[in-house]
């Protein structure tokens, strides 16, 4: 069992998380995996805590997929009432049953987030029937797909991206996870490599620009006026999302029936399965959670930032609803874009992974 768990762990540790902060730690106790959350590594301004539970759903799904490759079944128990870092949020008990491997497990080691321009694609592609089949078996969540990109949605995405640089706490938290030197990349193994921001091939002038932002990071000096020049100084990374979506096959939105933990976990499990399925079928995928990070708490009356900061975001929920056509009872929790890749993903831009997130208990 221990050998099987050791083979499973690399795939589990490749999971997506905000800014690649890697806030999850795993303790192995015999045939059980306990997953702990670290709040300090998951802070990003006013993002709702419920997004952490969404991420836990991705972990749960990855454990189940990885276990299936070892002929193991999994019994999952969640402990989410207090959401305390001192106690595990998830316990996975493994049992040898000789079950068959889930085909999606093959995508765990190739899953990636691609922010580049895409080469098109179509909702008529059979892969989207497979995607809809995944949604039909999930409870408490719905998936909505569209190949329409109305101007008001593009304005919302741009406004949500601007919010990162308008609110000091969010700006600080976003920049602290960007790794601007190769030394940082090798020493931290987390965060976002600066090359991941480049939508055009790397050029010589990107190197001195990365050193400029490395200095700003070290000094913790990100005045608002400086951030306004960011996209001109450092490729177009001032826009975490593209300025248009005519290159996509589709945009997707996962909604939950409520803000209950079981619905949020279900949303995370579905999001990861869709992500893996699309990657497995040759489609690129980019999570786009900036708008849902605002629309979700707004709908629940938990959004604390004044509307005067970014006035366009006051209608975030209704813009998403009009675009995707979900009901008033649904809560948008996860958006994504997908399309055919323009070419091989640059190896140097792949996500970093820490190797100190697992502890083997006696």
WOHUTA-V938882 format. One record per pair of residues at least 6 apart in sequence whose C-alpha atoms are under 8 Angstrom apart, sorted by the first residue. I is the first residue (numbers start at 1). J is the second residue. D is the distance in Angstrom with one decimal. If there is no record, write none. Layout:
i=[I:I]
j=[J:J]
d=[D:D]
This chain:
i=[1:2:2:4:5:8:8:8:11:11:11:11:12:12:12:12:12:13:14:14:14:15:15:15:16:17:17:18:19:19:19:19:19:20:20:20:20:20:20:21:21:21:21:21:22:22:22:22:22:23:23:23:23:23:23:24:24:24:24:24:25:25:25:25:25:25:25:26:26:26:26:26:26:26:27:27:27:27:27:27:27:27:28:28:28:28:28:29:29:29:30:31:31:31:32:32:32:32:33:33:33:34:34:34:34:34:35:35:35:35:36:36:36:36:36:36:37:37:37:37:38:39:42:43:44:44:44:44:45:45:45:46:46:47:47:48:48:50:50:50:51:51:53:53:53:53:54:54:54:54:54:54:55:55:56:56:56:56:57:57:57:57:57:57:58:58:58:58:58:58:59:60:60:60:60:61:61:61:62:62:62:63:63:64:64:65:65:65:65:66:66:67:67:67:68:68:68:68:68:69:69:69:69:70:70:71:71:71:71:71:71:72:72:72:72:72:72:73:73:73:73:73:74:74:74:74:75:75:75:76:76:76:76:77:77:77:78:78:78:79:79:79:80:80:83:104:104:104:104:106:107:107:107:107:108:110:111:111:111:112:112:112:112:112:113:113:113:113:114:114:114:114:115:115:115:115:115:115:115:115:116:116:116:116:117:117:117:117:117:118:118:118:118:118:118:118:118:119:119:119:119:119:119:120:120:120:120:120:120:121:121:121:121:121:122:122:122:123:123:123:127:127:131:131:131:132:134:134:134:135:135:135:135:138:138:139:139:140:140:140:140:140:140:140:141:141:141:141:141:141:141:142:142:142:142:143:143:143:143:144:144:144:144:144:144:145:145:145:145:145:146:146:146:146:146:147:147:147:147:148:148:149:149:149:150:152:153:153:153:154:154:155:156:156:156:156:156:157:157:157:158:158:158:159:159:159:160:160:160:160:161:161:161:161:162:163:163:163:164:164:164:165:165:165:166:166:168:171:172:172:175:176:177:177:177:178:178:178:178:179:179:179:179:179:179:180:180:180:180:180:180:181:181:181:181:185:185:188:189:189:189:189:190:190:190:190:191:191:192:192:193:193:193:193:193:194:194:195:195:195:196:196:196:197:197:197:197:198:198:198:199:199:200:206:206:209:209:210:216:227:230:230:230:231:231:231:241:247:248:248:248:248:249:249:249:249:250:250:250:251:251:251:251:252:252:252:253:253:253:253:253:253:254:254:254:254:254:254:255:255:255:255:255:255:255:256:256:256:256:256:256:256:257:257:257:257:258:258:258:259:267:267:271:275:278:278:278:279:282:282:283:283:283:283:284:284:284:284:285:285:285:285:286:286:286:287:287:287:287:288:288:288:288:289:289:289:289:291:292:292:292:292:292:293:294:294:294:295:295:295:296:296:296:296:297:298:299:299:307:307:317:320:321]
j=[31:30:31:70:67:63:66:67:62:66:108:109:59:62:63:66:108:353:108:109:353:58:59:62:55:23:55:42:174:177:178:191:192:177:190:191:192:351:352:41:42:177:190:191:41:42:190:353:354:37:38:39:40:41:42:35:36:37:38:357:35:36:37:38:357:358:359:33:34:35:36:357:358:359:33:34:35:36:358:359:360:361:34:358:359:360:361:360:361:362:361:93:94:95:91:92:93:94:91:92:93:88:89:90:91:92:88:89:90:91:85:86:87:88:89:90:84:85:88:89:85:85:52:173:169:170:173:174:169:170:173:170:304:293:294:293:297:259:261:264:264:333:261:264:265:268:264:265:266:267:268:269:265:268:89:90:265:268:264:265:266:267:268:269:265:268:269:270:271:272:269:76:90:92:269:269:272:273:105:108:272:74:92:73:74:101:102:104:105:105:108:73:74:94:99:100:101:102:105:100:101:102:105:98:101:96:97:98:99:100:101:94:95:96:97:98:99:94:95:96:97:99:92:93:94:95:92:93:94:90:91:92:93:90:91:92:89:90:91:88:89:90:89:261:89:273:276:277:280:280:276:277:279:280:276:279:275:276:279:279:284:285:350:351:284:285:286:287:284:285:286:345:196:197:199:240:241:242:285:286:198:199:242:342:199:242:247:341:342:247:248:284:338:339:340:341:342:247:248:339:340:341:342:246:247:248:249:339:340:248:249:250:339:340:249:250:339:147:249:250:278:281:274:277:278:143:270:273:274:141:142:143:270:266:270:263:266:256:257:258:262:263:266:267:254:255:256:257:263:266:267:254:255:256:257:252:253:254:255:252:253:254:324:325:326:250:251:252:253:324:250:251:252:323:324:248:249:250:251:250:323:245:246:323:323:319:319:320:323:243:244:312:291:312:313:316:319:241:290:291:239:241:243:310:312:313:290:291:294:313:239:240:241:290:239:170:309:310:170:171:174:171:224:227:224:309:224:222:220:222:217:217:190:191:192:191:192:193:194:185:191:192:193:194:214:193:194:210:211:213:214:194:210:211:214:193:352:354:352:353:354:355:351:352:353:354:351:352:351:352:348:349:350:351:352:210:349:202:348:349:348:349:350:235:236:237:240:235:236:237:235:236:235:234:235:233:234:234:222:238:236:237:238:237:238:239:288:339:337:338:339:340:337:338:339:340:337:338:339:335:336:337:338:335:336:337:324:332:333:334:335:336:267:271:332:333:334:335:267:326:330:331:332:333:334:263:264:267:330:331:332:333:263:329:330:331:329:330:331:331:333:334:334:285:284:285:338:285:340:341:338:339:340:341:338:339:340:341:336:337:338:339:336:337:338:334:335:336:337:334:335:336:337:333:334:335:336:316:316:332:333:334:335:333:303:313:316:316:317:332:317:331:332:333:303:317:317:331:313:314:332:332:327]
d=[6.6:7.3:7.3:6.2:7.9:7.7:5.4:6.6:7.5:6.9:5.6:5.7:6.9:5.6:6.2:7.1:7.7:7.3:7.4:7.2:6.9:7.2:6.9:7.7:7.8:7.7:6.7:7.2:7.1:6.2:7.8:5.8:6.4:7.4:6.0:4.7:6.3:7.3:7.6:5.7:6.4:6.7:6.1:5.4:6.9:7.7:6.9:8.0:7.9:5.8:5.1:7.0:7.8:5.0:5.6:6.6:5.7:4.9:6.3:7.2:5.8:5.1:6.5:7.6:4.8:6.0:8.0:6.5:5.6:4.7:6.2:6.2:4.8:6.3:5.8:5.1:6.6:7.9:5.8:4.8:5.8:6.5:6.4:7.4:6.2:4.8:5.8:6.6:5.3:7.1:7.8:6.1:5.5:7.4:6.7:5.5:4.5:6.0:5.7:5.0:6.6:5.9:7.6:5.8:4.5:6.5:5.3:5.9:5.1:6.4:6.3:7.5:6.6:4.5:5.8:7.3:7.8:5.3:7.2:6.9:5.8:6.9:7.8:7.0:7.7:5.7:5.4:6.8:5.3:4.3:6.7:7.5:7.7:6.0:7.9:7.1:6.8:7.6:7.8:7.1:7.9:7.8:6.8:6.0:5.9:7.7:5.1:5.2:7.7:6.3:4.4:7.9:7.6:5.8:7.9:7.8:6.4:6.9:7.2:4.1:6.2:7.0:4.2:4.8:7.6:4.8:4.9:7.9:7.3:5.6:7.8:7.4:7.8:7.9:7.0:5.2:7.2:7.7:7.9:7.5:7.9:8.0:7.8:7.2:6.1:7.4:6.1:7.1:5.0:6.0:8.0:6.5:7.2:7.7:6.4:6.2:4.5:6.1:7.7:7.1:4.5:7.1:7.1:7.8:7.4:6.1:6.1:4.2:4.7:6.1:6.8:6.1:5.3:4.5:5.6:6.2:6.2:5.8:5.3:6.4:6.2:6.7:6.1:5.6:4.8:6.4:5.6:5.1:6.6:7.0:5.8:4.7:6.5:5.7:5.2:6.5:5.7:4.6:6.5:6.8:4.8:6.1:5.8:7.0:6.7:7.2:6.4:6.4:7.6:7.8:5.4:7.4:6.9:5.7:6.8:7.5:7.5:6.1:6.2:7.7:7.9:7.3:7.5:7.7:7.2:5.5:5.0:7.1:5.9:5.7:5.4:7.6:7.9:7.7:7.4:7.9:7.1:7.7:7.8:5.9:7.9:5.2:7.9:8.0:7.2:7.5:6.5:7.7:7.0:5.1:6.0:7.5:7.8:5.5:5.5:5.1:5.4:5.7:7.1:6.5:4.9:5.7:5.2:7.6:4.7:4.9:5.3:5.3:5.4:6.4:4.2:7.9:5.3:5.6:4.6:7.1:7.9:7.3:6.1:6.5:7.2:7.0:6.0:7.4:8.0:7.5:7.2:7.5:7.3:7.7:6.5:6.2:6.9:6.9:7.0:7.6:7.0:5.8:5.2:7.7:7.9:5.1:6.8:7.8:6.8:5.6:4.4:5.9:6.5:6.7:5.9:5.7:5.3:6.4:7.9:7.0:5.8:4.6:6.5:5.6:5.2:6.4:5.8:7.6:7.4:6.5:5.8:4.5:6.5:6.7:5.5:5.5:6.5:7.7:6.5:7.8:6.5:4.6:6.3:7.8:7.7:6.7:7.8:7.9:7.4:6.9:6.3:7.2:7.6:7.2:7.0:7.6:7.0:6.6:6.3:6.7:7.8:7.4:7.3:6.1:7.5:7.7:7.4:6.6:6.6:6.7:5.6:5.7:7.9:7.1:6.3:6.3:7.3:6.6:7.8:7.9:7.9:6.9:5.4:5.2:7.3:4.9:6.8:6.5:6.7:7.6:8.0:7.6:7.6:7.2:6.9:6.6:7.5:4.4:6.2:5.5:4.8:6.3:6.5:5.9:6.2:5.7:5.0:5.8:7.5:6.5:5.2:5.2:6.5:6.6:5.1:7.7:6.9:6.9:6.9:6.6:7.3:7.1:4.8:4.9:4.8:7.9:7.6:5.0:5.5:6.0:7.6:6.7:6.5:7.1:7.9:6.1:7.6:7.1:7.5:7.0:7.5:7.4:6.9:5.1:7.9:4.5:7.0:7.7:7.5:5.3:8.0:6.2:7.1:6.9:7.6:7.4:8.0:6.9:7.7:6.6:6.1:7.4:6.6:7.9:7.9:7.3:5.6:5.4:4.3:7.1:7.4:7.1:6.8:5.8:4.6:7.5:7.9:5.9:4.6:7.4:6.1:5.8:6.9:7.3:5.7:4.5:6.5:5.5:5.2:6.3:7.1:6.6:7.5:5.7:4.3:6.6:6.8:7.4:6.0:6.0:5.1:6.3:7.3:8.0:5.7:5.0:4.2:5.5:7.0:5.9:6.7:6.7:5.6:5.2:6.6:6.9:6.7:6.5:5.1:6.5:7.7:6.9:6.7:7.7:7.7:8.0:7.6:6.6:7.0:7.2:8.0:7.1:6.8:7.6:6.4:5.4:4.8:6.3:5.4:5.4:5.8:5.4:7.0:5.9:4.6:7.0:5.5:5.4:6.5:7.5:6.1:4.4:6.7:7.1:5.1:4.9:7.1:7.7:5.8:5.7:7.5:6.8:8.0:6.0:5.5:6.1:6.8:7.3:7.0:7.7:6.9:5.1:4.6:6.9:7.3:6.0:5.8:6.1:5.1:7.3:6.8:7.4:7.1:5.9:7.8:7.8:7.3]
